[in-house]
Amino acid sequence: MAGHSKWNNIKAKKEKTDAQKAKIFTKMGREIAVAVKEGGPNPDQNSKLKDVIAKAKSNNVPNENIERIIKKAAGEGNSDNFENIIYEGYALAGVAVIIRALTDNRNRTAGDIRHIFDKHGGNMGQSGCVSFLFDLLGVIIIEDDGIDADKLMEDAINAGAIDFIIGEEYFEIRTEPKDFNIVREALEKDGYKFASADTSFVPKTTVKVENEEEIQKIEKMLDMFDDNDDVQSVDTNME
């Protein structure tokens, strides 16, 4: 169900307005800029940048945008300083939430995240309060547009994947974090196109929410997290 939820999120992003797409481009720009500052502008020598570029392309960020961001981030005049921060907490019905943010002002971001939790009946907790409920894995989503499932599974396993999930409209390939880049590159060379490719917090078990009002409040909260400029990803264990 967690994979199904991720696939629904991917489909929803395809239908976003131009303003929302611009927000996604801005978020991806931050990730690219941070990767360049940490390891340099050459993706062949900076595996993190290579991963982020692949993620940006899966989010339909144009090549010229990517090249412009890399050039700007590599320039001496760029003084933007962003840091990666993970926030954890609970939504209604005991649903665990992990948020990854990239911010240049941790006080602002923490305040925003706490406000969203509080507004929707949840609560932000201390570091580690829910992360034990998840495994950090590489997750590659490929849309089922007539792909041979057996061939894809064979290619994925041979590349080093640890799990292969067949959904109604998609395939989900999971890897250990250390093998994510290897598997992604192997499948890319085999000609597969990704709907999404990134590391994600995958729940060990899920929480089933049946109350419709609670479901709507939780989904509204998750949407608000996703709309925040500093938030890069949101993972939950809601079924």
Phi, psi and chi 1 to 4 in degrees:
 res  aa     phi    psi   chi1   chi2   chi3   chi4
   1 MET       -  -32.6  -67.1  -62.6  -69.8      -
   2 ALA   -62.9  -40.0      -      -      -      -
   3 GLY   -66.1  -38.1      -      -      -      -
   4 HIS   -62.2  -41.3 -179.1   62.6      -      -
   5 SER   -61.7  -43.1  176.0      -      -      -
   6 LYS   -62.5  -41.2 -179.3  174.4  -78.8  -68.3
   7 TRP   -63.3  -41.5  170.5 -116.4      -      -
   8 ASN   -60.6  -39.1  -77.2  -17.4      -      -
   9 ASN   -63.7  -39.7  -70.2  -18.7      -      -
  10 ILE   -64.1  -44.5  -69.5  168.1      -      -
  11 LYS   -63.0  -38.6  -72.0 -159.3  -62.6 -177.6
  12 ALA   -64.6  -38.1      -      -      -      -
  13 LYS   -65.3  -31.6  -76.3 -177.5  178.3  179.1
  14 LYS   -64.3  -26.1  -72.3 -176.6  176.9 -179.0
  15 GLU   -98.5    5.5  -60.8  166.3   -1.0      -
  16 LYS   -67.0  156.5  -76.5 -175.7  178.0  -67.6
  17 THR   -72.7  169.2   64.6      -      -      -
  18 ASP   -59.2  -38.1  -71.8  -17.1      -      -
  19 ALA   -64.1  -40.6      -      -      -      -
  20 GLN   -70.1  -35.9  -70.2  170.1  -45.7      -
  21 LYS   -64.1  -37.7  -72.1  177.5 -178.9  176.8
  22 ALA   -62.6  -36.3      -      -      -      -
  23 LYS   -64.4  -41.9 -171.0 -178.1  -70.4  -74.3
  24 ILE   -62.4  -42.9  -67.5  172.0      -      -
  25 PHE   -60.8  -40.0  -71.2    1.9      -      -
  26 THR   -63.6  -43.2  -61.7      -      -      -
  27 LYS   -64.0  -42.8  -68.1 -176.3  178.9 -172.2
  28 MET   -65.8  -34.7  -68.4  -50.7  -47.5      -
  29 GLY   -60.0  -40.3      -      -      -      -
  30 ARG   -61.4  -45.7  -74.7 -169.6 -175.9 -175.7
  31 GLU   -62.3  -41.2  -76.1 -159.8   52.1      -
  32 ILE   -63.9  -45.3  -67.2  169.5      -      -
  33 ALA   -61.5  -42.5      -      -      -      -
  34 VAL   -65.0  -42.1  168.8      -      -      -
  35 ALA   -62.7  -39.6      -      -      -      -
  36 VAL   -64.2  -44.3  169.8      -      -      -
  37 LYS   -64.6  -33.7  -76.1 -155.9  165.3 -172.8
  38 GLU   -79.9  -33.5  -70.3  178.0   -7.9      -
  39 GLY  -136.0    6.4      -      -      -      -
  40 GLY    95.6  166.1      -      -      -      -
  41 PRO   -86.2   -2.0   31.5  -34.7      -      -
  42 ASN   -96.8  109.4 -173.1  -16.2      -      -
  43 PRO   -62.5  -24.4   20.4  -31.1      -      -
  44 ASP   -70.2  -21.0  -67.8  -30.3      -      -
  45 GLN  -112.3   -0.7  -60.6  171.9   -2.3      -
  46 ASN  -132.3   94.0 -177.6  -14.0      -      -
  47 SER   -63.7  -33.0   60.3      -      -      -
  48 LYS   -64.0  -43.6  173.9   63.6  176.8  174.7
  49 LEU   -63.5  -40.5  176.8   59.0      -      -
  50 LYS   -60.0  -42.5 -178.0  178.7  -74.7 -171.3
  51 ASP   -63.8  -43.1  -73.7  -13.6      -      -
  52 VAL   -68.2  -37.8  176.4      -      -      -
  53 ILE   -61.7  -43.2  -70.8  172.9      -      -
  54 ALA   -61.9  -40.5      -      -      -      -
  55 LYS   -64.8  -42.0 -179.7 -179.8  174.4 -178.1
  56 ALA   -62.2  -42.2      -      -      -      -
  57 LYS   -65.1  -36.8  -72.4 -178.4  177.4  179.0
  58 SER   -68.0  -20.7   72.8      -      -      -
  59 ASN   -95.8   15.0  -81.5  -78.8      -      -
  60 ASN    64.2   29.0  -61.2  -46.2      -      -
  61 VAL   -75.6  124.2  179.9      -      -      -
  62 PRO   -61.2  148.7  -22.2   33.6      -      -
  63 ASN   -57.5  -37.9  -73.6  -28.5      -      -
  64 GLU   -66.1  -33.6   55.9  -94.4   29.8      -
  65 ASN   -64.9  -44.5  -69.7   44.7      -      -
  66 ILE   -61.5  -46.0  -65.6  171.7      -      -
  67 GLU   -64.1  -38.7  -67.9  168.7    3.7      -
  68 ARG   -65.7  -41.3 -174.7  167.9   59.2 -109.9
  69 ILE   -65.4  -42.7  -66.3  163.1      -      -
  70 ILE   -62.2  -44.2  -68.4  173.5      -      -
  71 LYS   -63.4  -41.9 -173.1  175.7  -66.0 -174.6
  72 LYS   -66.5  -43.0  179.6 -176.8  176.4 -176.4
  73 ALA   -65.7  -30.2      -      -      -      -
  74 ALA   -80.7  -12.7      -      -      -      -
  75 GLY   -73.4  148.5      -      -      -      -
  76 GLU   -67.3  -25.1  -65.9 -179.9    2.8      -
  77 GLY   -81.3   -3.2      -      -      -      -
  78 ASN   -84.9  114.3 -178.0   21.0      -      -
  79 SER  -111.1   11.7   58.7      -      -      -
  80 ASP   -64.4  130.8  -68.1  -23.3      -      -
  81 ASN  -124.9  110.0  -70.8  -54.8      -      -
  82 PHE  -112.9  149.7  -67.1   99.5      -      -
  83 GLU  -129.6  147.4   58.4  179.3  -34.4      -
  84 ASN   -84.5  129.4  -72.4  -72.0      -      -
  85 ILE  -135.3  140.1  -56.2  177.3      -      -
  86 ILE  -109.1  129.5  -67.0  177.7      -      -
  87 TYR  -112.9  143.4  -61.1   96.8      -      -
  88 GLU  -131.4  153.0  -55.9  177.6   33.9      -
  89 GLY   179.8 -173.0      -      -      -      -
  90 TYR  -122.9  139.7  -75.9   96.2      -      -
  91 ALA   -93.4 -172.1      -      -      -      -
  92 LEU   -58.9  157.0  -69.4  170.4      -      -
  93 ALA    64.9   17.8      -      -      -      -
  94 GLY    73.7   20.4      -      -      -      -
  95 VAL   -75.2  125.4  170.3      -      -      -
  96 ALA   -83.4  141.5      -      -      -      -
  97 VAL  -132.9  132.1 -177.3      -      -      -
  98 ILE  -121.9  128.9  -65.3 -172.6      -      -
  99 ILE  -120.9  128.2  -62.9  153.1      -      -
 100 ARG  -104.0  127.4  -74.3 -171.8  -76.0 -171.6
 101 ALA  -124.2  155.0      -      -      -      -
 102 LEU  -128.6  108.6 -162.3   53.6      -      -
 103 THR  -135.3  153.0  178.5      -      -      -
 104 ASP  -104.4    6.7   57.4   -6.0      -      -
 105 ASN  -152.7   91.9 -173.8  -32.3      -      -
 106 ARG   -65.3  -30.2   60.0  164.4   53.7 -150.3
 107 ASN   -66.0  -43.1  -69.1  -29.1      -      -
 108 ARG   -62.2  -47.4  177.4 -164.0   67.5 -136.6
 109 THR   -66.0  -43.6  -54.2      -      -      -
 110 ALA   -60.3  -40.6      -      -      -      -
 111 GLY   -63.9  -41.6      -      -      -      -
 112 ASP   -64.4  -45.2  -71.8  -13.3      -      -
 113 ILE   -64.3  -44.4  -61.3  -60.2      -      -
 114 ARG   -62.1  -41.2 -172.7 -180.0  -60.0  -80.2
 115 HIS   -61.4  -42.2  171.9   70.8      -      -
 116 ILE   -66.4  -42.5  -65.2  170.8      -      -
 117 PHE   -57.3  -52.5  -91.6  117.4      -      -
 118 ASP   -61.2  -41.3  -68.2  -15.4      -      -
 119 LYS   -62.9  -26.4 -176.3  175.4 -178.8  179.7
 120 HIS  -114.3   25.0  -63.2   88.4      -      -
 121 GLY    78.7   12.2      -      -      -      -
 122 GLY  -102.1 -171.5      -      -      -      -
 123 ASN  -152.3  137.2   58.2   81.6      -      -
 124 MET   -83.0  133.1 -172.2  167.3   83.2      -
 125 GLY  -109.8 -173.3      -      -      -      -
 126 GLN   -78.8  162.4  -61.6  -64.0  -42.6      -
 127 SER   -58.0  129.2  176.6      -      -      -
 128 GLY    94.4   -2.4      -      -      -      -
 129 CYS   -70.5  -24.9   70.3      -      -      -
 130 VAL  -130.4  -10.8  -57.0      -      -      -
 131 SER   -62.1  -24.8   56.5      -      -      -
 132 PHE   -67.4  -14.1   68.3   94.5      -      -
 133 LEU   -85.8   -2.6  -61.6  169.7      -      -
 134 PHE  -128.0  159.2  -62.9   79.0      -      -
 135 ASP  -115.3  133.5  -70.3  -43.1      -      -
 136 LEU   -82.3  117.0 -179.0   63.1      -      -
 137 LEU  -133.6  157.6  -60.4  173.8      -      -
 138 GLY   -77.8  133.6      -      -      -      -
 139 VAL  -130.6  121.0  177.7      -      -      -
 140 ILE  -115.9  124.8  -62.6  169.5      -      -
 141 ILE  -109.4  127.2  -55.4  -71.1      -      -
 142 ILE  -122.6  126.9  -64.0  176.5      -      -
 143 GLU   -69.9  138.0 -172.9  170.9   -2.5      -
 144 ASP   -83.4   95.7 -177.5    2.5      -      -
 145 ASP  -118.0   44.6   56.9   -3.4      -      -
 146 GLY    97.2   11.2      -      -      -      -
 147 ILE   -67.1  143.3  -68.7  173.7      -      -
 148 ASP   -73.3  108.1 -176.2  -31.7      -      -
 149 ALA   -61.2  -41.2      -      -      -      -
 150 ASP   -64.5  -39.9  -69.5  -24.7      -      -
 151 LYS   -67.8  -42.9  178.2   66.9  164.9   58.3
 152 LEU   -62.9  -44.0  173.7   57.3      -      -
 153 MET   -62.1  -42.8 -179.5  169.4   65.0      -
 154 GLU   -62.0  -45.0 -179.7 -177.6  -10.4      -
 155 ASP   -63.8  -40.6  -69.6  -19.6      -      -
 156 ALA   -66.6  -46.6      -      -      -      -
 157 ILE   -64.6  -42.3  -62.1  -59.4      -      -
 158 ASN   -62.4  -30.7  -73.0  -19.9      -      -
 159 ALA   -78.7  -16.3      -      -      -      -
 160 GLY   121.8    8.8      -      -      -      -
 161 ALA   -66.9  151.4      -      -      -      -
 162 ILE  -105.9  -12.8   59.3  172.3      -      -
 163 ASP  -155.5  149.4 -158.7    1.7      -      -
 164 PHE  -138.5  120.4 -176.2   83.7      -      -
 165 ILE  -118.9  131.3  -61.3  165.6      -      -
 166 ILE  -102.4  115.8  -60.0  176.1      -      -
 167 GLY   -99.5 -174.3      -      -      -      -
 168 GLU   -70.2  -34.2  -68.4 -178.0    2.3      -
 169 GLU  -131.8    9.3  -58.6  175.0  -67.1      -
 170 TYR  -153.0  166.0   68.4   95.6      -      -
 171 PHE  -120.4  138.6  -57.2  104.5      -      -
 172 GLU  -118.5  125.8  178.9  174.4  -30.1      -
 173 ILE  -114.2  128.1  -62.8  154.1      -      -
 174 ARG  -114.3  144.5  -64.4  179.2  178.5  177.4
 175 THR  -137.2  162.5   77.9      -      -      -
 176 GLU   -67.7  146.9  -65.0  -69.9   -6.5      -
 177 PRO   -53.0  -39.4  -27.7   36.1      -      -
 178 LYS   -69.2  -21.7   62.7 -179.1  177.1   60.8
 179 ASP  -100.8   -2.3  -62.6  -33.7      -      -
 180 PHE   -56.8  -49.7  170.1   69.2      -      -
 181 ASN   -61.5  -40.2 -173.3   45.4      -      -
 182 ILE   -64.7  -47.2  -64.1  169.8      -      -
 183 VAL   -65.8  -44.6  174.9      -      -      -
 184 ARG   -59.0  -46.4 -179.9 -174.5   57.3   73.0
 185 GLU   -65.4  -39.0  -73.2 -169.4  -10.1      -
 186 ALA   -63.5  -44.5      -      -      -      -
 187 LEU   -69.5  -34.0  -67.1  176.0      -      -
 188 GLU   -63.3  -43.1 -161.1  170.4   41.9      -
 189 LYS   -65.8  -28.9  -73.6  179.2 -178.8  176.4
 190 ASP   -78.0   -3.1  -73.0  -23.8      -      -
 191 GLY    96.1    7.2      -      -      -      -
 192 TYR   -78.9  141.8  -65.0  107.8      -      -
 193 LYS  -104.6  135.3  -55.7  -63.4 -178.2 -177.3
 194 PHE  -100.6  135.7  -50.5  138.5      -      -
 195 ALA   -79.5  -27.4      -      -      -      -
 196 SER  -162.7  143.3  172.3      -      -      -
 197 ALA  -151.6  110.8      -      -      -      -
 198 ASP  -168.6  167.7 -163.2    8.7      -      -
 199 THR   -81.7  144.5   54.4      -      -      -
 200 SER  -142.3  154.6  -63.3      -      -      -
 201 PHE   -86.1  109.9  -74.1   99.2      -      -
 202 VAL   -99.0  125.0  177.7      -      -      -
 203 PRO   -67.1  139.4   24.1  -33.8      -      -
 204 LYS   -71.9  -37.3  -63.4  175.4 -177.8  177.3
 205 THR  -139.2  159.3   58.4      -      -      -
 206 THR  -111.7  159.3   56.4      -      -      -
 207 VAL  -109.9  121.4  173.2      -      -      -
 208 LYS   -87.5  123.5 -171.4  167.6 -174.7  175.0
 209 VAL  -109.0  122.3 -176.0      -      -      -
 210 GLU  -110.2  -20.7  -64.3 -178.9  -23.0      -
 211 ASN   -73.5  118.7 -178.1  -72.8      -      -
 212 GLU   -61.5  -38.5 -170.5   60.3   36.0      -
 213 GLU   -65.7  -40.4 -174.9  177.3  -12.4      -
 214 GLU   -66.1  -40.1  -72.6 -175.6  -24.4      -
 215 ILE   -59.9  -45.5  -68.5  172.2      -      -
 216 GLN   -63.7  -40.5  -70.5  178.6    5.2      -
 217 LYS   -66.7  -41.1  -73.7 -177.4  177.6  178.7
 218 ILE   -65.0  -45.4  -66.5  169.6      -      -
 219 GLU   -64.1  -36.8  -70.7 -178.2  -16.3      -
 220 LYS   -65.6  -39.6 -172.3  173.0 -178.6  180.0
 221 MET   -63.0  -44.7 -177.2 -173.8   75.3      -
 222 LEU   -63.1  -38.4  -61.5  177.9      -      -
 223 ASP   -62.7  -40.3  -75.6  -18.7      -      -
 224 MET   -65.9  -38.7  -75.3 -168.0   69.5      -
 225 PHE   -60.6  -47.0  -76.6  136.7      -      -
 226 ASP   -63.7  -31.5 -157.8   40.0      -      -
 227 ASP   -79.1  -14.1  -74.7  -19.9      -      -
 228 ASN   -70.1  130.8 -174.5  -76.8      -      -
 229 ASP   -58.5  -30.0  -72.2  -16.2      -      -
 230 ASP   -84.4  -16.8  -62.7  -27.8      -      -
 231 VAL   -84.4  126.6  171.8      -      -      -
 232 GLN   -96.5  -35.8  -62.2  -61.2  112.3      -
 233 SER  -156.1  153.2   67.7      -      -      -
 234 VAL  -133.7  125.5 -176.7      -      -      -
 235 ASP  -124.3  142.5  -66.8  -58.4      -      -
 236 THR  -137.4  170.0   82.0      -      -      -
 237 ASN  -109.3   23.5   64.0   -8.3      -      -
 238 MET   -76.2  135.6 -177.7  170.6   76.0      -
 239 GLU   -97.1      - -178.4  174.2  -35.5      -
